């Protein structure tokens, strides 16, 4: 994982307190019927990613390495909605990819730690 993506996801996790939400969900508290990835995607899409210009969105997509986004093609494609606005599609794709990376960075299992740098809670 490139340092840019690692720093970006660290900042997003800290700013939006995704680590606390993840702990609650892993502790068995069913906060809603929405998954963690869906929640993070919607949250990023409606705030942080919405404020980014197309150049920044492109830079983020270019900084992902193979293996950073641990989702199948079906999961990624099914999670996107295209209505003819390419910029909006790019925003949605960036938000979805970041959501998967954030989910995986919060997973402290030994198998995961070998694959991706784990976010260290403060």
C-alpha positions as a Markdown table, in Angstrom:
| # | Residue | x | y | z |
|---|---|---|---|---|
| 1 | Unk | 0.0 | 0.0 | 0.0 |
| 2 | Unk | 1.4 | 3.3 | -1.0 |
| 3 | Unk | 2.0 | 5.9 | 1.7 |
| 4 | Unk | -0.5 | 8.4 | 0.1 |
| 5 | Unk | -3.4 | 5.9 | 0.5 |
| 6 | Unk | -2.2 | 4.9 | 4.0 |
| 7 | Unk | -2.1 | 8.5 | 5.1 |
| 8 | Unk | -5.4 | 9.4 | 3.5 |
| 9 | Unk | -7.2 | 6.5 | 5.1 |
| 10 | Unk | -5.6 | 7.2 | 8.5 |
| 11 | Unk | -6.9 | 10.8 | 8.2 |
| 12 | Unk | -10.4 | 9.6 | 7.2 |
| 13 | Unk | -10.6 | 7.0 | 9.9 |
| 14 | Unk | -9.6 | 9.5 | 12.5 |
| 15 | Unk | -11.7 | 12.4 | 11.3 |
| 16 | Unk | -14.9 | 10.3 | 10.8 |
| 17 | Unk | -14.3 | 8.0 | 13.8 |
| 18 | Unk | -14.7 | 4.9 | 11.7 |
| 19 | Unk | -12.6 | 2.9 | 14.2 |
| 20 | Unk | -15.2 | 3.5 | 16.9 |
| 21 | Unk | -18.0 | 2.5 | 14.6 |
| 22 | Unk | -16.1 | -0.7 | 13.6 |
| 23 | Unk | -15.5 | -1.6 | 17.3 |
| 24 | Unk | -19.3 | -1.2 | 18.0 |
| 25 | Unk | -20.2 | -3.4 | 15.0 |
| 26 | Unk | -17.6 | -6.0 | 15.9 |
| 27 | Unk | -18.9 | -6.0 | 19.5 |
| 28 | Unk | -22.3 | -7.2 | 18.3 |
| 29 | Unk | -24.2 | -3.9 | 18.4 |
| 30 | Unk | -26.5 | -4.0 | 15.3 |
| 31 | Unk | -26.8 | -0.3 | 14.6 |
| 32 | Unk | -28.8 | -0.8 | 11.4 |
| 33 | Unk | -29.3 | -3.1 | 8.4 |
| 34 | Unk | -26.6 | -1.3 | 6.4 |
| 35 | Unk | -23.1 | -2.9 | 6.2 |
| 36 | Unk | -20.0 | -1.1 | 7.4 |
| 37 | Unk | -18.7 | -0.7 | 3.8 |
| 38 | Unk | -22.0 | 0.7 | 2.6 |
| 39 | Unk | -22.1 | 3.2 | 5.5 |
| 40 | Unk | -18.6 | 4.4 | 5.0 |
| 41 | Unk | -19.1 | 4.7 | 1.2 |
| 42 | Unk | -22.2 | 6.8 | 1.7 |
| 43 | Unk | -20.6 | 8.9 | 4.4 |
| 44 | Unk | -17.5 | 9.6 | 2.2 |
| 45 | Unk | -19.5 | 10.1 | -0.9 |
| 46 | Unk | -21.7 | 12.7 | 0.7 |
| 47 | Unk | -18.9 | 14.6 | 2.5 |
| 48 | Unk | -15.2 | 14.1 | 2.0 |
| 49 | Unk | -15.2 | 12.8 | -1.6 |
| 50 | Unk | -17.9 | 15.3 | -2.6 |
| 51 | Unk | -15.5 | 18.1 | -1.8 |
| 52 | Unk | -12.7 | 16.7 | -3.9 |
| 53 | Unk | -12.0 | 18.0 | -7.4 |
| 54 | Unk | -11.7 | 15.5 | -10.3 |
| 55 | Unk | -7.9 | 15.7 | -10.3 |
| 56 | Unk | -7.7 | 14.6 | -6.7 |
| 57 | Unk | -10.2 | 11.8 | -7.4 |
| 58 | Unk | -8.0 | 10.6 | -10.3 |
| 59 | Unk | -4.9 | 10.8 | -8.1 |
| 60 | Unk | -6.5 | 8.7 | -5.5 |
| 61 | Unk | -7.5 | 6.0 | -8.0 |
| 62 | Unk | -4.0 | 6.1 | -9.5 |
| 63 | Unk | -2.4 | 5.5 | -6.1 |
| 64 | Unk | -4.2 | 2.3 | -5.3 |
| 65 | Unk | -1.9 | -0.8 | -5.7 |
| 66 | Unk | -3.1 | -4.2 | -6.7 |
| 67 | Unk | -4.5 | -5.9 | -3.6 |
| 68 | Unk | -5.4 | -2.6 | -1.8 |
| 69 | Unk | -9.1 | -3.0 | -2.5 |
| 70 | Unk | -10.1 | -6.4 | -1.3 |
| 71 | Unk | -13.4 | -6.7 | -3.1 |
| 72 | Unk | -14.6 | -8.8 | -6.0 |
| 73 | Unk | -15.5 | -7.3 | -9.3 |
| 74 | Unk | -19.1 | -8.1 | -8.7 |
| 75 | Unk | -19.1 | -6.3 | -5.4 |
| 76 | Unk | -17.5 | -3.2 | -7.0 |
| 77 | Unk | -19.7 | -3.1 | -10.1 |
| 78 | Unk | -22.9 | -3.8 | -8.2 |
| 79 | Unk | -22.1 | -1.0 | -5.8 |
| 80 | Unk | -22.0 | 1.7 | -8.5 |
| 81 | Unk | -24.8 | 3.6 | -10.2 |
| 82 | Unk | -24.2 | 5.3 | -13.5 |
| 83 | Unk | -26.7 | 7.9 | -14.7 |
| 84 | Unk | -24.5 | 9.5 | -17.4 |
| 85 | Unk | -22.4 | 11.7 | -15.1 |
| 86 | Unk | -18.8 | 10.5 | -15.3 |
| 87 | Unk | -17.6 | 12.8 | -12.5 |
| 88 | Unk | -20.3 | 11.4 | -10.2 |
| 89 | Unk | -19.4 | 7.8 | -11.1 |
| 90 | Unk | -15.7 | 8.6 | -10.3 |
| 91 | Unk | -16.8 | 10.0 | -6.9 |
| 92 | Unk | -18.8 | 6.9 | -6.2 |
| 93 | Unk | -16.0 | 4.6 | -7.2 |
| 94 | Unk | -13.4 | 6.5 | -5.1 |
| 95 | Unk | -15.8 | 6.4 | -2.1 |
| 96 | Unk | -16.4 | 2.7 | -2.6 |
| 97 | Unk | -12.7 | 1.8 | -3.0 |
| 98 | Unk | -11.8 | 3.9 | 0.1 |
| 99 | Unk | -14.5 | 2.2 | 2.1 |
| 100 | Unk | -13.1 | -1.3 | 1.3 |
| 101 | Unk | -9.6 | -0.2 | 2.2 |
| 102 | Unk | -10.8 | 1.4 | 5.5 |
| 103 | Unk | -12.6 | -1.8 | 6.3 |
| 104 | Unk | -9.6 | -3.9 | 5.7 |
| 105 | Unk | -7.2 | -1.5 | 7.6 |
| 106 | Unk | -9.4 | -1.8 | 10.7 |
| 107 | Unk | -9.3 | -5.6 | 10.5 |
| 108 | Unk | -6.6 | -6.7 | 13.0 |
| 109 | Unk | -6.7 | -10.4 | 12.2 |
| 110 | Unk | -3.2 | -12.0 | 11.7 |
| 111 | Unk | -4.0 | -13.0 | 8.1 |
| 112 | Unk | -4.9 | -9.4 | 7.2 |
| 113 | Unk | -1.9 | -7.8 | 8.9 |
| 114 | Unk | 0.4 | -9.6 | 6.4 |
| 115 | Unk | -1.6 | -8.2 | 3.4 |
| 116 | Unk | -2.3 | -4.6 | 4.4 |
| 117 | Unk | -1.0 | -2.1 | 6.9 |
| 118 | Unk | -3.5 | -2.2 | 9.9 |
| 119 | Unk | -4.7 | 1.1 | 11.3 |
| 120 | Unk | -3.4 | 1.6 | 14.8 |
| 121 | Unk | -6.1 | 2.9 | 17.1 |
| 122 | Unk | -5.1 | 5.7 | 19.4 |
